[in-house]
Amino acid sequence: MVRLSVNINKIALIRNSRGSNKPDLVTIAQDCEKFGAQGITVHPRPDQRHVRYDDIALLKAVVKTEFNIEGNPTRDFIELVCANKPHQVTLVPDEPGALTSNAGWDTVKHASMLTDIISEFKSYGIRVSLFADPDPRMIEGAKKIGADRVELYTGPYADHFAEDHKSAVAAYAEAAKQAAVCSIGLNAGHDLDLHNLKYFKDELPNLLEVSIGHALVCDALYYGLKNSIQMYLRELN
């Protein structure tokens, strides 16, 4: 079964836009789990426009499924993660002002830097996943430097899915095969939605987990949060 981790960054964005605590992020995280989510993902950015650093301890105290913190491994981020010890940290090579994540790591070029960071997280018992493009070399590189998993960046897949399903998923299927050869766990995320999720899951039999936020929150405007989570779970199972 592929696990669904709900990214609650866009909920935090709505809260922050009014300078109050509505909607309450802690309650939302608990409700997502109650409605069937098998994990909660957050991405605290340096400008804190989404989930803020001071949200992390509050969420860690209540999340009962899998807590996944993703972000660029600046020293502040590393200290935040190590202090809160989530089940998983997903490292993303975002520039500070990036609108959203849009590329994976070059695990060969940045091998030395990433090796040290991965080792530090793993010393705290935290599983480490690296955001990666669907390139077998990057998957192999992630394994060599000690990552437990890779999270495939699925933006290009979503962009081209309507044109040609088979062509859109081809590189991801090859990356998944390399992950199996390397014995590294496989996650995926970015722009996966109710239209393209099932096909992607079916073509990657070793997929373990997807992280979905923006599309699920958009669907919740029409279907409600509980119904939307259940709809995504049906696509995965």
Secondary structure, DSSP 8 states (H G I E B T S, - for coil): --EEEEE-HHHHHHHHHHTS--S-HHHHHHHHHHTT-SEEEE---TT-SSS-GGGHHHHHHH--SEEEEEE---HHHHHHHHHH--SEEEE----TT-SS------TTTTHHHHHHHHHHHHHTT-EEEEEE-S-HHHHHHHHHTT-SEEEEE-HHHHHHTTT-HHHHHHHHHHHHHHHHHHT-EEEEESS--TTTHHHHHHH-TTEEEEEE-HHHHHHHHHH-HHHHHHHHHHHH-
